[in-house]
């Protein structure tokens, strides 16, 4: 994955990333200096599209709950228990490409997926369009991470990025 398209490693998420890359949302899920936690998620793109953790009923959704370090693809990740928990963000910006790393609770392998309205790539390889579901729901004015339709995700998610342009195969 080409992090130069928008990776922002500043502590407070206020630095302006490479805007020519078209990034409108970027979640590290790294819990850097308390800016990200079990309630609030910081948008590191510099666009202030911060997310809120939604937990209906009893949920286990954590970065470091019970002294467990949820190792991510890059640093740490957010862990979802598959039962009524997700991250919600109101996002009206153009959302042409969504990219993220995820790992199911039953699998030890991280998978990178990037998709737009006409193509999707799994681990950098273009795939046929189909009914494959990923642990994110992107609509015209909202993004829900950790759920797709009414199917809640059980596993870890890391490095969620949304772009206002279609990424090319070489970008991915």
C-alpha positions in Angstrom: 0.0 0.0 0.0 1.3 3.4 -0.9 1.0 5.4 2.3 2.4 8.5 0.5 -1.1 9.2 -0.8 -2.0 10.6 2.6 -0.2 9.1 5.5 -0.1 11.7 8.3 1.9 10.8 11.4 1.5 14.0 13.3 0.3 13.6 16.9 -2.8 15.7 16.7 -4.1 15.0 13.1 -4.0 18.7 12.1 -1.1 18.6 9.6 -2.2 18.9 6.0 -1.5 15.7 4.0 -0.7 15.3 0.4 -4.0 16.8 -0.9 -3.1 16.0 -4.5 -3.8 12.4 -3.4 -7.5 13.3 -2.8 -7.8 11.8 0.7 -10.9 13.0 2.6 -10.8 10.6 5.6 -7.9 8.6 7.2 -8.2 6.6 10.4 -5.0 5.1 11.8 -6.8 3.3 14.6 -3.5 3.6 16.6 -4.8 5.4 19.8 -2.0 8.0 19.4 -1.7 10.2 22.5 -5.4 9.7 23.5 -6.7 11.3 20.3 -8.3 8.0 19.3 -10.0 5.9 22.0 -13.1 3.8 22.6 -15.4 6.8 22.0 -13.7 9.1 19.5 -11.8 8.4 16.3 -9.5 11.0 14.9 -9.4 11.8 11.1 -5.7 12.1 10.3 -6.4 13.4 6.8 -6.5 17.0 8.1 -10.2 17.3 7.0 -11.7 16.9 10.5 -14.0 14.0 9.6 -13.8 12.5 13.1 -15.8 9.4 13.9 -17.8 8.3 16.9 -17.9 4.8 18.3 -21.4 3.4 18.4 -22.0 0.5 20.8 -25.6 -0.8 21.2 -26.0 -2.8 24.4 -23.0 -4.7 25.8 -20.1 -4.3 23.4 -16.4 -5.2 23.4 -14.8 -2.6 21.2 -11.3 -1.6 22.1 -7.8 -0.6 21.3 -6.2 -1.9 24.4 -8.9 -3.3 26.7 -7.8 -5.6 29.5 -4.1 -5.0 28.7 -4.5 -6.6 25.3 -2.6 -5.0 22.5 -4.6 -5.3 19.3 -1.7 -5.6 16.8 -2.7 -4.0 13.5 -1.3 -4.1 10.0 0.5 -0.9 10.9 1.0 -0.3 14.6 -2.3 -1.1 16.4 -5.9 -1.7 15.1 -9.4 -1.4 16.3 -11.1 -4.6 17.4 -14.8 -5.3 16.7 -16.7 -8.1 18.5 -19.3 -8.7 15.8 -22.2 -7.6 17.9 -23.8 -4.1 17.5 -20.6 -2.1 17.4 -19.2 0.2 14.7 -17.6 3.6 14.0 -19.9 6.2 12.5 -18.9 9.3 10.7 -21.0 11.9 8.9 -19.2 12.4 5.6 -20.8 14.3 2.7 -17.6 14.7 0.7 -17.2 12.8 -2.6 -16.2 9.2 -1.8 -14.8 7.6 -4.9 -12.4 5.0 -3.4 -12.4 3.3 0.0 -9.4 1.4 1.2 -8.7 -0.5 4.4 -6.9 -3.4 6.1 -9.0 -6.0 7.9 -8.5 -9.4 9.6 -11.4 -11.7 10.6 -11.3 -13.0 14.2 -10.9 -16.5 12.8 -8.0 -15.7 10.5 -4.4 -14.5 11.2 -4.0 -12.9 7.8 -4.4 -9.2 7.1 -6.3 -8.4 3.9 -6.1 -5.1 2.0 -9.1 -4.1 0.0 -9.6 -1.0 -2.1 -12.7 -0.4 -4.1 -14.7 2.2 -6.0 -17.9 2.2 -8.1 -16.4 0.0 -10.9 -13.4 -1.9 -9.6 -12.1 -3.6 -6.5 -8.7 -4.8 -5.5 -7.8 -7.4 -2.9 -4.2 -7.3 -1.8 -3.4 -5.2 -4.9 -4.9 -7.6 -7.4 -7.9 -6.4 -9.3 -11.0 -8.7 -8.8 -14.2 -9.3 -10.8 -17.1 -7.2 -9.5 -19.3 -9.3 -7.3 -21.3 -9.4 -4.2 -18.3 -9.5 -1.8 -19.0 -7.7 1.4 -16.4 -5.8 3.3 -16.6 -4.5 6.9 -17.6 -0.9 5.9 -20.8 0.7 4.6 -20.3 3.9 2.6 -23.4 5.9 1.7 -24.0 9.4 0.3 -23.7 11.2 3.6 -22.5 8.6 6.1 -19.7 6.0 6.7 -20.1 3.1 9.1 -16.9 1.1 9.8 -17.4 -2.4 11.3 -20.8 -3.1 9.7 -22.1 -3.7 6.2 -25.8 -3.5 5.9 -26.9 -5.3 9.1 -23.9 -7.7 9.3 -21.5 -6.6 12.1 -17.8 -7.4 11.7 -15.9 -9.7 14.1 -12.2 -8.9 13.8 -9.7 -6.1 13.5 -9.7 -3.1 11.1 -6.8 -0.8 10.4 -5.8 2.2 8.2 -9.1 3.2 6.8 -8.8 5.7 3.9 -11.4 7.3 1.7 -10.5 9.3 -1.4 -12.5 11.8 -3.5 -11.1 10.3 -6.6 -10.8 6.8 -8.1 -7.4 5.3 -7.3 -5.6 3.7 -10.2 -4.1 0.2 -10.0 -0.6 1.8 -9.6 -1.9 3.8 -6.7 -3.0 0.7 -4.9 
